[in-house]
């Protein structure tokens, strides 16, 4: 993860998405990219390090709060 510099890519996605959320710009794009990162964090803790599970659950809850407010922007992603 570190040797391949993949962590820099993931951290960049997290940083850019967080900045987009703070700036209230392209919120739907930021939410879609962040849920992918949160899903990976959640799966890691469910499968390998159960002790760290509260942090991704809190992140997921916060994501849901923001996503519910921008539901109209996200719904077109679920249509055929």
C-alpha positions in Angstrom: 0.0 0.0 0.0 2.8 2.4 0.9 5.5 1.1 -1.4 3.3 1.4 -4.5 2.3 4.9 -3.5 -1.4 3.9 -3.6 -1.8 5.7 -0.3 -1.0 9.0 -1.9 -3.7 8.5 -4.5 -6.3 7.6 -1.8 -5.2 10.5 0.4 -5.5 12.8 -2.6 -9.0 11.6 -3.3 -9.9 12.1 0.3 -8.4 15.6 0.4 -10.0 16.8 -2.8 -13.4 15.4 -1.9 -13.2 17.0 1.5 -12.3 20.3 0.0 -15.2 20.0 -2.4 -17.6 19.3 0.4 -16.3 22.3 2.5 -16.6 24.6 -0.6 -20.1 23.2 -1.3 -19.1 22.5 -4.9 -19.6 19.3 -6.8 -21.1 17.8 -3.7 -22.5 14.7 -5.5 -19.1 13.9 -7.0 -17.4 14.3 -3.6 -20.0 12.0 -2.0 -19.6 9.3 -4.6 -15.8 9.3 -4.3 -15.9 9.4 -0.5 -18.3 6.5 -0.2 -15.9 4.3 -2.2 -13.1 5.2 0.3 -15.4 4.7 3.3 -16.5 1.3 2.0 -12.9 0.2 1.7 -12.2 1.5 5.3 -15.3 -0.3 6.6 -14.4 -3.5 4.8 -10.9 -3.4 6.2 -12.1 -3.1 9.7 -14.8 -5.7 9.4 -12.4 -8.2 7.9 -9.1 -7.5 9.6 -9.2 -5.1 12.5 -12.5 -5.3 14.3 -11.3 -3.1 17.1 -11.1 0.0 14.8 -14.7 -0.4 13.6 -16.3 2.6 15.4 -14.4 5.2 13.3 -15.7 4.0 9.9 -19.2 3.6 11.3 -19.1 7.2 12.4 -17.8 8.2 9.0 -20.6 6.3 7.3 -23.2 8.0 9.6 -21.8 11.4 8.7 -21.8 10.5 5.0 -25.5 9.4 5.2 -26.4 12.7 6.9 -24.8 14.7 4.1 -26.1 12.4 1.3 -29.7 12.6 2.5 -29.5 16.4 2.1 -28.2 15.9 -1.5 -30.5 13.0 -2.3 -31.9 14.7 -5.5 -28.4 15.0 -6.9 -27.5 11.3 -6.2 -30.8 9.7 -7.4 -30.0 10.1 -11.1 -27.0 7.8 -10.5 -29.4 5.0 -9.7 -31.6 5.2 -12.9 -31.1 3.1 -16.0 
